[in-house]
Amino acid sequence: MTTTTTPPAAPAKTRRRPVSDWWNRLSRVQQWGVLIPLVALVYLLPVLNPPLITTQPGYDFPIAMFEVARYALVAIGLNIVVGQAGLLDLGYVGFFAIGAYVMALFTSPDSSLAKLPFLVVLPIAMVVTMIFGVILGTPTLRLRGDYLAIVTLGFGEIVRLLADNIDPLRGNRGFQGVGHPPGSKADGSPLFNNTDGIPWYWLCVTIIIVILFVVGNLERSRVGRAWVAIRDDEDAAEIMGVPTFKFKIWAFVGGAAVGGLSGALYAGQLGFVNNQKFDVVTSMLFLAAVILGGAGNKVGVLLGAIVVAYVPLRFQQIAEYKYLIFGLALIILMIFRPQGLLGARQRLLAYGRQAYQRLLGKGEQVSSDGSLATDNPGEKA
């Protein structure tokens, strides 16, 4: 009697992500060992002014780096609303405008309100925008999809039109001499001024790091898990007991606070605020940074903000075509990589990395549609 043995089936080929797998296998201490030199390099960029990425002589490089950092801060705030909670906000520029006007009203000599120090007005701008986030979110966040997008788009336009028609907001005349942080150089001149972008860049990067810590902790908390559940399927989340309306309000308020903070920094660096920089096109650029980089991924939205803000400043010959270029880029991206340049990584557990390692023997999965996808589309979890 003879027995036949069948050769073992060849293992199925799986996609390899060596960089992400390598990063996910590192301990926290090892990750910090990689991040600290990288952060130091980021801080030194405007000082080093590397020849390959410099925007000079067409555009001052430190100012360009501040513009990139400002867009990155805006993208982080908008990512809370769009990427984490899945709420399509087309009027995010309204919160950005409110923060800028709060800074102008409390620091500019053109305003009749009491003058306050710049660092005092920053948290005031965040609180005011949070209040407007509640005012806007309470009646509108029961809407979904296109309806919510239309309402938020209207909110952004309302803010711009109010700035144009309410006399204390000065319309096109705007506010000059907007305040800046304290500090002076050795020669007695102000440390923060409109022509030197290095201090502003350092301040903005420091704020970004703090905001990333806060947002990262939120993602790993009950709040972050609720946001992901709402983003994936709001009806299912509500059936499972998630108070969806409350958590959507929290997302709106958190995103509004970061938007107001970025607007206040913008007003301080520019030193002038009027109603010309808060139109729908600017709001679309903010949203493009999030979608291009990868909604729901903090590193992805930072990458998207760098692309949207830096490319027109670096290649000024094509700057006037930036809306066409980014529009085509988004169309191509939606066809070939709908999750963005860096897809959202699912971290539903506080120790999600260890859970994935133990259960699957590999790093966290990248999702294109908000669900926990596997490397093999036909494989069932």
C-alpha positions, 0 to 999 in steps of 0.5 A: 500500500503506497501513500501519496503526499501532497507538497505543501502549498506555497505561502501566499505573497503578502504586501511588505511594508518594511519601514512601517513594520520596522517602526512598529516593532521598535519600543517606545524608547527606541522610537524616541531615539529616532524621533529626537534627532528628527525633531532637532533637524526640523527645528534647524531647517530655517537656520540651515536653509538647505540648498535643495529645498530652499525657496530663495531668492523668490521667497524668504525661506524662514517665512516659507517654513512658517507657512508650512508649519501653519498649514500643518497645524491647520491640517491637524485640527481639521483632521480631528473633524474629517479624519477622526470623526468622519465629519465633512467640514468645508467651512473650516476656514471660518474657525481660522478667521475667528481666531485671527480676528480675536487676536486682532481685536485684542491686540491691534491699535485699530480696535476699540477693545482693551489691549491684552498681551499676545500670549494671553489672547492665544487661549482666548482665541481658542475658547472663542472658537470652541464656543462658535464650534458648539454654536455651529455644531449643536443644530447642524451635527444631526445632519450627515454627508452632503448636507453637513458639508453644505451647512459648514460651507455656509458657515465659512462664508457667513464669517467672511461676509460678517467681517466685510459688513460689520463696521467694527471688523473694518472690512477691507481696511482690516487691523494693522499692528496686530500683537506678537509674543514678547522678547527682544534681540540683543540690539533691542529690536523685537524678537518676533517681527514680520520679516524674521520667520525663524522665531515664528516657525519655532513657536509654531513647531513647538505648538504642533508637537504639543497638539500632536501629544494631546491628539495622540492621547485622545486617539488612544482614549475612549473618545478616539475609539468613539470617533473611529466608530462614528466614522466607520458606521454612525448607525452601528455605533449608536446602536452599540451605545455610543452617544454619537452626537456628544462625541461629534460635538467634541470633535467639532469643538476640538478642531475649532480650538486648533483652527482658532489657534492657527488663525491667531498665530497667522494674524500675529506673524502677518501683523495685519488682518482683513477679510481677504484671506478667509475665502472658500478657496483657502478652506478647500486647500486646508481640506486638500492637505488632509485628503492628500496626506491621508485622513485619519493619519497624523503623519499623513496630514502633516505630509499633505500640509507640506505638499500643499503649502511648500510646493507653490512657494518652492516652484513659483513658476507654477504657483498660479496653477496650484489649484488646477494641479492639486485638483488633478492630484486629488482626482488621481489619488482618489482613483489609485489610492483613495486612502491618501498618501499615508492611510489611516492606521487603526489604533482602537486599543490603548496598546494596539501595537502590542495587540497586533503583534501578538494576534497577527504577528505583524504591524498595524494595518492601513485602511482605505475605508475606515475598516480593519483591512487585511493584507489579502482582500479575500481573507476574512478576519 
